[in-house]
Amino acid sequence: MIYTITISIILTYFSNKYLSYVREETNKITYNIPIIYFLIITLSICVYQKYGLTVESIRYIFLIPFLVGISIIDYQTTYIYDITIVSGIIIQGVILISSINIENDYKSHISALFIGLIFSYILAKLTKSLGEGDIGLFALCSFTLGHNYSIYMIFLSFMIAFIYCIYIIFTKNKSVKESIPFAPFISLSTILIMLTENQILTSYFDIMYNVL
């Protein structure tokens, strides 16, 4: 546990340095450092509690700071920096290569990278609701989760975004015409899958089965 907390603190430090750099460059983003530390450390502990000291937990713990940082920037600027996505994919690639000898399903993550990239690209062209940065983030999250969860993660992110849009319509009494940042929904769906795996999907089908 102490190693998990130490690693998450170090990762949060670098995440804050990156956010500070973006703030100086754009003068557009604001954030609360203690909240970021709390989020990243708490989520890392939850991941460790669920998976223990495994390749899966290492993979997820290193992804969490990217999800938090990208979501904050996209929420306030509606922009995702390519260098952030590329850096995340490189780190996940290093973890994958380092674990090839102890992980049998490494091909699942490689195929998931292309599934997330191609599927989200098609959705972007069909729905006009995604930007290039969102496509990159889908690819990063799919690469991390593996192909068993990549399509589910994309579907879940759209469902969360849909719920958010309904919330805006009913609470603010206005239609959703302007573009909304999509990275927070991708990040939230990825975190939910990390912590619950496919339990949300299973519960949904159980409810639908009982209703029908």
N, C-alpha and C positions, 0 to 999 in steps of 0.2 A: 504493500500500500504506500509506504513512504517513497518508493521509487516512482510510483505513478504520480503522486503529488508533486514531487521534485521536477519530473519531466514536464508536467502540465504547467507548472510555474515558469519554467524556462521557455516553453512554447508560447505562453501568454505574454511574456516579456518581449519576444520577437514580434508577436502579433501587434502589440501596442506600439512598438517602434515603427512598424509598417504603417499603422493607422496615423501615427504622428507625422510621418513623411507625407502621406496623402493629404492630411489636413493642411500642412504647410504649402503644398503644391496647389491645392484647389481652393482653400479657405471656405470649403462648403460643408465639411462634416464635423459633427460634435459627438462625443461619446464619454461615458463614465468609466474610468479605469477600474475602480473597485468592482463594478458590475461585470465587466469583462473577465476579470480574474475569477470572480465567483462562478460565472457561467462555465468557463472552460474547465476550471478545476472540478466543479460539481459534476459536469457531464463526463469528465475523464474518470472520476471515481465510480460513477454509475456504470460505465463501460467495463472498468476493471472488476467491479463486483459481479457483473453478469458473465464475463468471459474468462476472468482470471488472467494469469500471465501467459497469454497466447499470442500468436501472430495476428489474430483477428483484433484483439484489444490494442495492440501496438498500431496496427493500421488505422483503426478508428480514432485513437487518441491523437495521432498526428494529423488527422483530417479535421478534427473539431476546430482548432484555431483558424483554419482556412474558411470554414463555414461561417464562423462568427464574424471574422473580418470582412469577408466578401459581402455578407448580408448587410452589415452596417454601411459599407460604402455604397452598395447598390440602392439601399433604401433611401439614402440621402442624395445621391447623385444620379441614380439610374444608369450607372456605368460599372462594368466589370473589367478590370485590367487583365490583359492577356498574360502578363508576366506572373500574376498570381496563380492563374489556372495552370500554366506551364510548370511553375515551381511545384504545385501540388501534385501534378502527374509525375514529375521527376522523383519526388520523395516517395510516392506510392510505388513507383517502378523500382526504386532502390530496395524498398521493403520486400517487394515481390521477388526480386532476384535473390535477395539474401535468404529468403525462406523457401526457395525451390526445393531444397533437399529435405525439408521437413513438412512441406505442404503438397498434397497430391492434386489439388484442384486449381493450380496456378493458371491453367488455360482458361478457367472460368472468368478470371479477372481480365485477361487479355481480350477475350471475346466480348466481355461486357463493355469495355472501353469503346469498341466499335459499335456495339448495339446502342449505347447511350448517345454516341455522336451521330449516327445515321438516323435513328428514330427521332431524336429531338430536332434534327435538321429538317426532316420531312414535316414534322409538326409545325416548325417555324414557318415553312413555306406555305403550308395549308391554312394555318390559323392566323398568321401574321401577329402572333402574340408573344413571340420570343425574339430576343436579340442574339447576336453572335456570342456575347459573354455568357448568356444562359445556356447556349448549346455546349460551350466549353465546360461549364459547371456541371451540366448533366453528364458529360463524358467523365469528368473527374470523379463524381459521386458513384457512377456506375462502375468505373474501374475499381473503386475501393470496395463496393458492396459485392461485386460478382454478378454473373449473369442471372442467377436465381432471383435477384431482387431488382435488377435494373429497370425492367418494364414496370414492375410494381411501384418503384420509387417515382417514376415519371407520372404514372397514373395518380398516385397519391398526392403529388405536388399540385396537379391540376385540380384535384378535388378540394384541397385546402384553399387554393386560390379562389375557387368557385364559392366556397363558404364565406371567404373574406369579402368577395364582391356582393354577395347577398346581404352580409352585415352592413356594408356601406350603403346599399340601396335603402334598407329599412331604418337605419339609424340616422342617416344624413338626408334621407328623402331626395336623393338625386341619382341619376343614372351614372354608371361607370363609363365615361367616355375617354378620359385621359389614360395614358399608359400607366401601369403600376409596376413597381419593381418586382421581378419574379424570383430573384435569388433567395430571399427569405423563405419562400415556399419550398424551393428545392432543398434548402438547408434543413428546414423543419421536417420535411418528409424523410430525408436521409437520417436525421437524428432519431426520429420515431422508429424507423426500421432497425437502426443500431440497437435500440433499447427493447423493442418488442418483437423483432423479426417479422413474421407474417401473422401475428396475433390479431392485428386490426383487420386484415383482410378476412381471416377466419371468422372473426366475430361478425363482420358485415354479412358474410354468406349465411351464417347461422341465423341472424336476424331475418334476412330475406327468406330463408327456408321456412322459418316459423310463421312469418307473415303470409306467405303464399300457401 
